[in-house]
Amino acid sequence: MSFISGHTGEFAALLTAVFWTITALANETASRKIGSLTVNIIRLFLAVIFLSLYNLFARGYLVPSDASLYNWIWLSLSGLVGFVFGDYFLFRAFSVIGSRFSMLIMTTVPLLTAFFGWMMIGEKLSLLHFTGMVLTFTGISLAIFSRNGKGEKLTLKLAPSGILFALGGAVGQALGLVLSKIGMQGSYDPFAATQIRVFAGAGGFAVLAFMLSRWSDVAKGVKDRKAFTAVSTGAFFGPFLGVSFSLMAVKFTQAGIASTIMAIVPVLIIPPSVLMYREKVTLAEIAGAVISVSGTAIFFIG
């Protein structure tokens, strides 16, 4: 017990990676059944309930009424960019190339976050950071390209649209994180900030559903027991538990250590992908996942 208590942050980070793996698999299952837009609407409205109840008991606010106008503007913008843009494209990627490859491409999020942070708020990048970026992209390339025979040209083994969707998801999440950092001003409560982001995301998807006349699809998705169970699982282990334990990890250990452990999702997701979806995994794909995660680790050490 003393070993566990002495490494609370590291264990919290490991649990976060497990939760995010469960979330990715659950959301892939749901997206294939009822579509990415429907999944996002249902899961964000469930996340609103989870976060509102948590903040009511933890902070005494059912709605973050203690937030300033500045907080609301920037965090709402973050929610629109991160959830409506980022998660919509990520979930489209789930249905096209699956959660395993999607989460591998999502290892670019820390790198893109650093790039946007450098552009928007003047955060600095070192030579080691760029080394990590090169390693990460090398690992992804190793996993998504294949050579049919000796002397043959490299070809994409995935649908180009799925890769673009996953990259769009990575850009949305990275930019959303930077906007969140601006919106919290370094001191506003992270759980309340997440609640504002989820409010904005749910509202954005609601408007999108009205514009595309998709509310009937949402009603069907709620009635589909298997899909709704998968969405509920994704909402519980993602926006709620995943966020909570990631914050706990950062609180009890160094941010770099926590972020590196949490970045192992592309490796953790390989065994359940094989068991659940009967995916065939090559040595090159496993090596690519390990190299990509190593690049992310070096990036945080830097």
C-alpha positions as CSV (number, residue, x, y, z in Angstrom):
1,M,0.0,0.0,0.0
2,S,2.9,2.4,0.8
3,F,4.2,1.8,-2.7
4,I,0.9,2.7,-4.3
5,S,0.4,5.8,-2.0
6,G,3.9,6.9,-2.9
7,H,3.1,6.7,-6.7
8,T,-0.5,8.0,-6.7
9,G,0.1,10.3,-9.7
10,E,1.7,7.5,-11.8
11,F,-1.1,5.1,-11.0
12,A,-3.7,7.8,-11.8
13,A,-2.0,8.4,-15.2
14,L,-2.0,4.7,-15.9
15,L,-5.7,4.4,-15.1
16,T,-6.3,7.5,-17.3
17,A,-4.7,5.6,-20.2
18,V,-6.9,2.6,-19.5
19,F,-10.0,4.8,-19.3
20,W,-9.2,6.5,-22.6
21,T,-8.6,3.1,-24.3
22,I,-12.0,2.0,-23.1
23,T,-13.5,5.2,-24.4
24,A,-12.0,4.9,-27.8
25,L,-13.2,1.3,-28.2
26,A,-16.7,2.2,-27.0
27,N,-17.0,5.2,-29.2
28,E,-15.8,3.2,-32.3
29,T,-18.5,0.6,-31.6
30,A,-21.2,3.3,-31.2
31,S,-20.0,5.3,-34.2
32,R,-20.2,2.3,-36.5
33,K,-23.8,1.7,-35.4
34,I,-25.4,5.1,-35.2
35,G,-22.9,7.6,-36.7
36,S,-20.4,10.1,-35.3
37,L,-22.8,13.1,-35.0
38,T,-25.4,11.1,-33.0
39,V,-22.7,9.6,-30.7
40,N,-21.3,13.1,-30.0
41,I,-24.6,14.6,-29.2
42,I,-25.6,11.8,-26.8
43,R,-22.3,11.5,-25.0
44,L,-21.9,15.2,-24.5
45,F,-25.3,15.5,-23.0
46,L,-24.5,12.6,-20.7
47,A,-21.2,14.3,-19.9
48,V,-23.1,17.5,-18.9
49,I,-25.1,15.4,-16.4
50,F,-21.9,13.7,-15.0
51,L,-19.9,16.9,-14.7
52,S,-22.8,19.0,-13.3
53,L,-23.5,16.5,-10.5
54,Y,-19.8,16.3,-9.7
55,N,-19.3,20.0,-9.6
56,L,-22.4,20.4,-7.4
57,F,-21.1,18.1,-4.8
58,A,-17.4,19.1,-5.1
59,R,-17.7,22.8,-5.6
60,G,-21.3,23.7,-4.7
61,Y,-22.1,24.9,-8.2
62,L,-24.5,23.0,-10.4
63,V,-23.6,25.5,-13.2
64,P,-20.2,27.4,-13.1
65,S,-21.7,30.7,-12.2
66,D,-18.4,31.8,-10.6
67,A,-16.8,32.0,-14.0
68,S,-16.0,35.4,-15.5
69,L,-17.2,36.5,-18.9
70,Y,-13.6,36.0,-20.0
71,N,-13.7,32.4,-18.8
72,W,-17.0,31.7,-20.6
73,I,-15.9,33.2,-23.9
74,W,-12.5,31.5,-24.3
75,L,-13.6,28.1,-22.7
76,S,-16.8,28.1,-24.9
77,L,-14.6,28.7,-28.0
78,S,-12.4,25.9,-26.8
79,G,-15.4,23.6,-26.4
80,L,-16.6,24.4,-29.9
81,V,-13.2,23.8,-31.5
82,G,-12.2,20.8,-29.4
83,F,-15.5,18.9,-29.3
84,V,-17.6,20.1,-32.3
85,F,-14.7,20.2,-34.7
86,G,-12.1,17.9,-33.1
87,D,-14.3,15.1,-31.8
88,Y,-16.6,15.1,-34.8
89,F,-13.7,14.4,-37.1
90,L,-12.1,11.9,-34.6
91,F,-15.4,9.9,-34.5
92,R,-15.6,10.0,-38.2
93,A,-12.1,8.5,-38.2
94,F,-13.3,5.7,-35.8
95,S,-15.9,4.6,-38.3
96,V,-13.5,4.7,-41.3
97,I,-10.1,3.4,-40.0
98,G,-11.0,2.2,-36.5
99,S,-10.0,3.4,-33.0
100,R,-6.5,1.7,-33.0
101,F,-5.1,3.7,-36.0
102,S,-7.1,6.8,-35.0
103,M,-5.6,6.9,-31.5
104,L,-2.1,6.3,-33.0
105,I,-2.5,9.4,-35.2
106,M,-3.8,11.3,-32.1
107,T,-0.3,10.9,-30.6
108,T,0.3,14.1,-32.6
109,V,-1.9,16.1,-30.2
110,P,0.8,17.0,-27.8
111,L,3.1,18.1,-30.7
112,L,0.3,20.2,-32.3
113,T,-0.6,21.6,-28.9
114,A,3.0,22.8,-28.5
115,F,3.0,24.2,-32.0
116,F,-0.2,26.2,-31.4
117,G,1.1,27.2,-28.0
118,W,4.2,28.6,-29.6
119,M,2.2,30.5,-32.2
120,M,-0.5,31.8,-29.9
121,I,0.9,32.3,-26.5
122,G,4.7,32.3,-27.0
123,E,5.6,29.0,-25.4
124,K,9.1,27.8,-26.3
125,L,10.2,24.6,-28.2
126,S,13.6,23.0,-27.8
127,L,15.7,20.8,-30.1
128,L,14.6,17.8,-28.1
129,H,11.0,18.7,-28.7
130,F,11.6,18.6,-32.5
131,T,13.4,15.2,-32.1
132,G,10.2,13.9,-30.4
133,M,8.1,15.2,-33.2
134,V,10.2,13.5,-35.8
135,L,10.1,10.2,-33.9
136,T,6.3,10.4,-33.5
137,F,5.7,11.0,-37.2
138,T,8.1,8.3,-38.0
139,G,6.2,5.8,-35.9
140,I,2.9,6.8,-37.4
141,S,4.3,6.5,-40.9
142,L,5.7,3.0,-40.2
143,A,2.3,1.9,-39.0
144,I,0.1,3.3,-41.8
145,F,2.3,2.7,-44.9
146,S,3.0,-0.8,-46.3
147,R,5.1,-2.3,-49.1
148,N,3.5,-5.3,-50.9
149,G,6.7,-6.8,-52.0
150,K,10.5,-6.3,-52.4
151,G,11.1,-3.3,-54.6
152,E,7.4,-2.2,-54.5
153,K,6.5,1.4,-53.7
154,L,5.1,2.4,-50.3
155,T,1.4,2.6,-50.3
156,L,-1.2,3.7,-47.7
157,K,-2.9,0.8,-46.0
158,L,-5.7,3.0,-44.7
159,A,-8.4,5.1,-46.4
160,P,-7.0,8.6,-47.0
161,S,-10.3,10.1,-45.7
162,G,-9.9,8.3,-42.4
163,I,-6.3,9.6,-42.0
164,L,-7.5,13.2,-42.7
165,F,-10.4,12.8,-40.3
166,A,-8.0,11.7,-37.5
167,L,-5.6,14.6,-38.3
168,G,-8.6,17.0,-38.2
169,G,-9.5,15.5,-34.8
170,A,-5.9,16.0,-33.6
171,V,-5.8,19.6,-34.8
172,G,-9.2,20.3,-33.1
173,Q,-8.2,18.8,-29.8
174,A,-4.8,20.5,-29.8
175,L,-6.2,24.0,-30.5
176,G,-8.9,23.4,-28.0
177,L,-6.4,22.6,-25.3
178,V,-4.5,25.9,-26.0
179,L,-7.7,27.9,-25.9
180,S,-8.6,26.1,-22.6
181,K,-5.3,27.3,-21.2
182,I,-6.1,30.8,-22.2
183,G,-9.6,30.6,-20.8
184,M,-8.5,29.2,-17.4
185,Q,-6.0,32.0,-16.9
186,G,-3.9,29.5,-15.0
187,S,-6.1,29.5,-11.9
188,Y,-9.8,28.7,-12.8
189,D,-11.0,25.2,-11.6
190,P,-10.3,22.6,-14.3
191,F,-13.5,20.6,-13.7
192,A,-15.6,23.8,-14.0
193,A,-13.6,24.7,-17.1
194,T,-14.4,21.3,-18.6
195,Q,-18.1,21.8,-17.8
196,I,-18.2,25.0,-19.7
197,R,-16.4,23.4,-22.7
198,V,-18.9,20.5,-22.6
199,F,-21.8,23.0,-22.5
200,A,-20.5,24.7,-25.6
201,G,-19.8,21.4,-27.3
202,A,-23.3,20.1,-26.6
203,G,-24.8,23.3,-27.8
204,G,-22.7,23.3,-31.0
205,F,-23.7,19.8,-31.9
206,A,-27.4,20.6,-31.1
207,V,-27.3,23.5,-33.6
208,L,-25.6,21.2,-36.1
209,A,-28.2,18.5,-35.7
210,F,-31.0,21.1,-36.3
211,M,-29.3,22.4,-39.4
212,L,-28.8,18.9,-40.8
213,S,-32.3,17.7,-39.6
214,R,-30.6,14.8,-37.6
215,W,-32.6,14.8,-34.4
216,S,-34.6,11.7,-35.6
217,D,-31.2,9.9,-35.8
218,V,-30.5,10.9,-32.3
219,A,-33.8,9.5,-31.1
220,K,-33.1,6.2,-32.9
221,G,-29.6,6.2,-31.2
222,V,-31.1,6.6,-27.8
223,K,-33.5,3.7,-28.4
224,D,-30.7,1.4,-29.7
225,R,-29.7,-0.3,-26.5
226,K,-26.3,-1.6,-27.6
227,A,-25.3,1.7,-29.1
228,F,-26.6,3.7,-26.1
229,T,-24.7,1.4,-23.7
230,A,-21.5,2.0,-25.7
231,V,-22.1,5.8,-25.8
232,S,-22.8,5.9,-22.1
233,T,-19.6,3.9,-21.4
234,G,-17.6,6.3,-23.6
235,A,-19.1,9.3,-21.8
236,F,-18.4,7.9,-18.3
237,F,-14.8,6.8,-19.0
238,G,-13.9,9.7,-21.2
239,P,-15.2,13.3,-20.3
240,F,-15.9,12.2,-16.7
241,L,-13.4,9.7,-15.3
242,G,-10.7,10.3,-17.9
243,V,-10.6,14.0,-17.2
244,S,-10.8,13.5,-13.4
245,F,-7.9,11.0,-13.2
246,S,-5.8,13.0,-15.7
247,L,-6.1,16.0,-13.4
248,M,-5.3,13.8,-10.4
249,A,-2.2,12.5,-12.2
250,V,-0.9,16.0,-12.9
251,K,-1.6,17.0,-9.3
252,F,0.4,14.1,-7.7
253,T,3.3,13.8,-10.1
254,Q,5.2,15.8,-12.7
255,A,3.2,16.8,-15.7
256,G,5.8,15.3,-18.1
257,I,5.7,11.9,-16.3
258,A,1.9,11.9,-16.2
259,S,1.6,12.9,-19.9
260,T,4.0,10.3,-21.0
261,I,2.2,7.5,-19.2
262,M,-1.2,8.7,-20.5
263,A,0.2,8.7,-24.0
264,I,0.5,4.9,-24.1
265,V,-3.1,4.4,-25.4
266,P,-2.0,3.4,-28.9
267,V,-0.1,0.5,-27.4
268,L,-2.8,-0.5,-24.8
269,I,-5.5,-0.5,-27.5
270,I,-3.8,-3.2,-29.6
271,P,-4.8,-6.3,-27.6
272,P,-8.5,-5.4,-27.2
273,S,-8.7,-4.4,-30.9
274,V,-7.5,-7.9,-31.8
275,L,-9.9,-9.6,-29.4
276,M,-13.0,-7.4,-30.1
277,Y,-12.7,-6.6,-33.8
278,R,-10.4,-9.5,-34.9
279,E,-8.0,-7.0,-36.4
280,K,-4.7,-8.4,-37.8
281,V,-1.8,-6.5,-36.3
282,T,1.6,-6.6,-38.0
283,L,5.0,-6.2,-36.3
284,A,5.5,-2.9,-38.2
285,E,2.3,-1.6,-36.7
286,I,3.3,-2.6,-33.2
287,A,6.8,-1.1,-33.8
288,G,5.2,2.1,-35.2
289,A,2.9,2.4,-32.1
290,V,5.9,2.0,-29.7
291,I,8.1,4.5,-31.7
292,S,5.3,7.0,-31.8
293,V,4.7,6.8,-28.1
294,S,8.4,7.0,-27.5
295,G,8.5,10.2,-29.5
296,T,5.8,11.6,-27.3
297,A,7.7,10.6,-24.2
298,I,10.9,12.3,-25.5
299,F,8.8,15.4,-26.3
300,F,7.6,15.7,-22.7
301,I,11.1,15.0,-21.2
302,G,12.3,17.9,-23.3
